[in-house]
């Protein structure tokens, strides 16, 4: 038994092969479904720092919540799964900026 045996992972092999564009598309769909109205207007694309809980996408959408609580209590995903929705990895930042710039007109 290794240390990972007790870690509850809720992903499948297809999650591991997602591109940044696919991860962000998942995140957009989830925020469209469960996020605040017009959530994309709450996020300043010029201020996104994925590793900063106050300036990442969820941090800007839910400034009154820790991002972990936004994941689990509002969006209904685990912290682990948040990476597969584009909410964690710095390599997803450019896709968020692209989407938000287009969405904001």
C-alpha positions as CSV (number, residue, x, y, z in Angstrom):
1,X,0.0,0.0,0.0
2,X,1.3,3.4,-0.9
3,X,0.3,6.9,0.3
4,X,-2.0,7.4,-2.7
5,X,-4.1,4.4,-1.8
6,X,-6.1,6.5,0.7
7,X,-6.5,9.5,-1.5
8,X,-10.0,9.7,-3.0
9,X,-9.5,10.5,-6.7
10,X,-12.6,11.3,-8.7
11,X,-11.3,11.3,-12.2
12,X,-11.1,8.9,-15.0
13,X,-8.4,8.5,-17.7
14,X,-10.0,10.9,-20.1
15,X,-9.6,13.7,-17.5
16,X,-5.8,13.2,-17.7
17,X,-5.7,13.9,-21.4
18,X,-7.6,17.2,-21.4
19,X,-6.1,20.3,-23.1
20,X,-6.3,23.7,-21.4
21,X,-9.1,24.7,-23.8
22,X,-11.1,21.6,-22.8
23,X,-10.6,22.1,-19.1
24,X,-11.6,25.8,-19.3
25,X,-14.7,24.8,-21.4
26,X,-15.7,22.5,-18.6
27,X,-15.2,25.3,-16.1
28,X,-17.2,27.7,-18.1
29,X,-20.1,25.2,-18.5
30,X,-20.0,24.6,-14.7
31,X,-20.0,28.3,-13.9
32,X,-22.8,28.9,-16.4
33,X,-24.9,26.3,-14.7
34,X,-24.1,26.9,-11.0
35,X,-22.2,30.2,-10.8
36,X,-23.4,33.7,-10.1
37,X,-25.4,35.4,-12.8
38,X,-23.1,37.1,-15.4
39,X,-20.1,35.6,-13.5
40,X,-17.8,36.4,-16.4
41,X,-18.3,40.1,-15.6
42,X,-17.0,39.5,-12.1
43,X,-13.6,38.2,-13.3
44,X,-11.0,40.7,-14.5
45,X,-8.9,38.8,-17.0
46,X,-5.9,41.1,-16.5
47,X,-5.7,40.1,-12.8
48,X,-6.0,36.3,-13.0
49,X,-3.2,34.5,-11.1
50,X,-4.2,30.9,-10.9
51,X,-2.0,30.2,-7.9
52,X,-3.6,33.1,-5.9
53,X,-6.9,32.2,-4.2
54,X,-8.1,35.8,-4.3
55,X,-7.3,36.5,-8.0
56,X,-7.9,33.1,-9.6
57,X,-11.2,32.7,-11.5
58,X,-13.1,31.3,-8.5
59,X,-11.5,33.8,-6.1
60,X,-12.9,36.6,-8.2
61,X,-16.3,35.0,-8.7
62,X,-16.6,34.2,-5.0
63,X,-14.5,36.8,-3.0
64,X,-16.5,36.0,0.2
65,X,-15.6,32.3,0.1
66,X,-12.3,30.3,0.1
67,X,-11.9,28.8,-3.3
68,X,-12.1,25.3,-1.7
69,X,-15.6,26.1,-0.4
70,X,-16.6,27.5,-3.7
71,X,-15.7,24.2,-5.3
72,X,-17.3,21.9,-2.8
73,X,-20.3,23.8,-1.5
74,X,-21.3,25.9,-4.5
75,X,-20.1,24.1,-7.6
76,X,-20.4,20.6,-6.2
77,X,-16.9,19.4,-7.3
78,X,-14.0,18.2,-5.2
79,X,-10.8,20.2,-4.9
80,X,-9.0,17.5,-6.9
81,X,-11.6,17.7,-9.7
82,X,-11.3,21.5,-9.9
83,X,-8.1,21.1,-11.9
84,X,-10.0,19.3,-14.6
85,X,-12.3,22.3,-14.8
86,X,-9.5,24.7,-15.4
87,X,-9.6,26.3,-12.0
88,X,-6.0,25.4,-10.7
89,X,-3.3,25.1,-13.3
90,X,-1.4,28.1,-14.5
91,X,-1.2,26.7,-18.0
92,X,-5.0,27.3,-18.2
93,X,-4.7,31.0,-17.6
94,X,-4.4,32.0,-21.2
95,X,-7.6,30.1,-22.1
96,X,-9.5,31.9,-19.3
97,X,-8.2,35.3,-20.5
98,X,-9.2,34.4,-24.1
99,X,-12.7,33.3,-23.1
100,X,-13.3,36.2,-20.7
101,X,-12.1,38.8,-23.2
102,X,-14.5,37.5,-25.8
103,X,-17.4,37.1,-23.4
104,X,-17.0,40.6,-22.1
105,X,-17.1,42.0,-25.6
